[in-house]
């Protein structure tokens, strides 16, 4: 992964409790997609969340995959 690649994943699904990320059925998760930067991931997240805005049990999230794939970057960012 290059230094400029900031891979993000957007997904969502029905949660057992809207205050948590305890997804009710992992088999029915909606994977919106992978995105090269936060800006495009956030745009996709907003669109997905807006589609389900009236359903309090649906939740979408953005996962910073680059942080999981290169945890040393988190420590380096903290040092800055």
N, C-alpha and C positions, 0 to 999 in steps of 0.2 A: 504494500500500500504506500503510495507516495505521501510526502509531507502535506500536500494540498488536499488529499482525499479525506473527507470527513463523513464517512458512511453513516447514514441514519436509517432506521426502520420505523415505519408507522403501521400500527396494528390496533385492533380493538375487539371488543366483544361484550357480551352481557356479564355483568359482575353480580356477585351475591349481595354485596353491600356497596352502594355508591360512594361510600367514604374510603373504600379500599381498592386494591388492584387484584382482588381475589376473583378471578374469572370463573364463571359458573360452568362453562363447557368448552374445554380447549379444542375439541374437534370442530366447533363452529366459529372459531376465531376468524375475523376478517383481516387478512393481511393486505393492507393498502399498497405497500411496496417499499422498495429501498431507494434512497435518495442520496445524491452526492454532497449535499450540504444542508445545514439547518434551515435555511430560508425556504428551500423547496419542500423539505419535510414538513415544516410548519404550515405551509400553504395546503399541502395534502391533508394534514391533520385537521386543520380548520374546516376544510370541505367535508371530510368524513364526519366530524363531530357535528357540524351544522345539519347534516342529513338526519341525524338521530337526536337532535336537540330536545325533542319532546319526550324522549324515553330516558328517564333518570337511571335506568339500569344498564345503559350502553355507555361504554367509556373507550376512548381512543387515547393512545399514548405515542410519544416519540422516544425511541431508544437510540442513544448515541453509541452506535456499534463500534465506532473507532475507539471509544474509551474502553470497551470490552476487549477489543482485539489488540490494543496497545496500551495496557494499563500504566506503563512508564510515562506516557504522555500526561496522565493526570498529575503525577508527582511533579513533572516538569512545569506544568501550568501553575501548580500551587507555589512553586519557587519564584515565578515571575512577579 
